[in-house]
Amino acid sequence: MKQPTTPNEILEAHKILRRDPQKYLQIANEWVRKNPENSDAYFDRHFAWMQIGQPRRALDDLSKAIELDPKPADFLARGDVHRHLGEYDKAIEDYDRGEAINPAEWQEHAVGLLFQADCHARLGREEAALACCARLPEDFWTPGLFGAPAGNKDRIADQLRRIAGEAQCSRVGAGRGQQATLK
C-alpha cells in the first residue's frame, strides 16, 4: 500500500489501523523503510504505536517527524502523547511550539487550545487554563475528547477550575506529607 495522500486514501489507511493495528504498523514500517527522510511516514506510524500501547515509540516517531519537517500537527500529536502519559509540562511545551509555528491555524482548529487548557489545569494552573479556554471560539463545544473537559466554553471553564483546584489540593497535601516525613 502506498502512503496515503488523498482523503479517501487516508480513510482507507485508518480503517486498516482500527481493524488491524499490527498490519498498519507493517505498512507504515515499509513507508519509513522506503523513505527514511519522509516526515509524514513517521507521523503516520505513530498512530499504530499508540493503538498497540507503545506511546514511547510514538514519541520517538513524532520527534523524528519534527526533526525532519516540523509542522503544527506534529507538535499537537506529540503533545497529545505526552498528555496521555501524564507529562503535562512537556505537553504544554509541544502545544506552545505548535502554536508558535502558525498561531492562526492553531486558533482555527481549537483542539490544541482545549488540550493546553486541560494540561494547565492538571498542573494546578487555573489562570493559564482559563486563559486558553477564553481563546476558544464562542460557539465551541466538545464531547470531551480524550479525557478533556466536555461541553461549551462555560462548562469547560467550570471543569477546568475544578481540575485545577483538585490539583492544587493534591500538591498542598503532598507537600504537607513530605514536610511531616522530613521532621
N, C-alpha and C positions, 0 to 999 in steps of 0.2 A: 504494500500500500504506500502510495506517495504521501508526502506530508501535505495535509490539507491547506488549501488557500481560499477556497470559496465557502460561503455559509453552509451550503449543502454538504460539502466535504467535511467541514468541521463537525457538523451534526452527526454524520455517519461515524466519524472517528470517536466522538463522545458516546455514541451508542455502544461501540465496542468497549470503551473504557468502563461504562456502567455494567455491561453484561459480563465482561471478562477482563478485569484489570491486568492479569498476567499476560494475556495476549497483547493488550495495548502496550504494556511495558516492552515486550519483544519488538513490536513495531517501532516504538519510539527509540529503542536502543539502536535499531537499524538506521533511523534518521540521523542520530548522533554519529554513528559509525561512518556513514556516507559523507557527512559534512560536519566535522567537529568544530567548525567555526560558525555554525548556524545557531544563533542565539535562540531562535524560535523552537528548535528541536529540544533544547534543554528546558525551555519554558513548558513545552507540551509534555515532556516526560515527567515533570514534577507532579502532574495530576495523577499519574499512575502510582508514584511513590506514596502520595497521600492516600490513595484508595487502598493500598496494601499495608498501611500503617507504618510507613518509613519516613516520617517527617524530616529527619536529619538529612536523608538523601535528597529529599525535595529541596531543602535549604541549599545543599551543595549545587544542585542543578540551577536553582534560581540565582545563586551567586555567580555561577558561570555565565548565565544569560546576561546578567548585569555587567559583568566584566567585558563581554563581547559587544553588547549594544544596549546600554541602559535605557529603559522606557518606563513611564509611569506604571504600566500594568505589571512590570516585573517587580517593582518595589511594593506595589499593593499586594501582590501574591506572596512575596517573601514576608511582608509584614503580617499577612494573614496566617502564615505558618508559625511565625514567632508568637502571634496571639494565641493560636491553637495550643502551643506549648506552654503558655502562661508567661512568656518572656515579653512583658508589656513594654518595658523601656526600649527593647530592640525593635519591637513592632512600631512604636511611635517614631523611632529614628527612620525606619524604612518608609512609613507613611509620609513623614515630612520631606524626605528626599524625593519621593514620587511626586508629591505636590509641587516641589520646587522646580521640577523639570517643566511642568505645564500646569500652572495654577488654574487656568480657565477650564481645562479638561477635567482636572481633579474636582472642581466645584460642580461641574456639569453632571458627573456621574454619582456624586454624593455618598456612595457606599464607603469610600475611604474616610470621609468625614465622620460617618457613623462609627466606624471601627476605631478611628482616632479617639473619638469621644469615649467610647467604651473602655479603651485601654487606660486613658487618663483616669476615668472613674475607678477602675480596678486598682489603680495605684493610689487612690485617695485624693486625687487632684480634681476636686469638684469644679473649681473655677475654669480650669483648662477644658474639662469635659463639656461644661456648659457653653464655653466659647465655640467649640467645634459644633455643638448641637445648634447654636444660634445661626451658624452659616449654612445649615441645611435649607433647601428650598421650602418656602412656606407651605406648599402642598405635599411635602414629603410624608410618606407612610411606608412602613416596613412590617413584615410579619415577624421580624426578629431573627434575622439571618445569623446562623452560626453562634447562637447564644447572645447576640447583641440585643439591646432593648428593642421592644416592639411598639408599634403604634405610630401616632402622629408626633410632631415636634414636642408638643406639650407633655404628652405621655412619656416620650423618650426622656425629656428633661427630668421629669419626676423620678424615673427609674435610675437615671444617672446620679441624681442626688442621693438616692437610697444606696446604690452600689458604692459610691464614694464614701458615704457615711459609715457603711459597714467596713470598708477597707481601713478607714481611719481608726475605727474602734478596734479592729484586729491588730493594727500596728501599735496602738496605745497599750492594749492588753499584752501583746508580745513584749513590748518594751518593759512593762512592769515585771513580767515574769523573768526577763533577763536580769533586771536590776536585783530582783529578790535572790536569784541564784548567785549573784556576784558577792553578796554580803556575807 
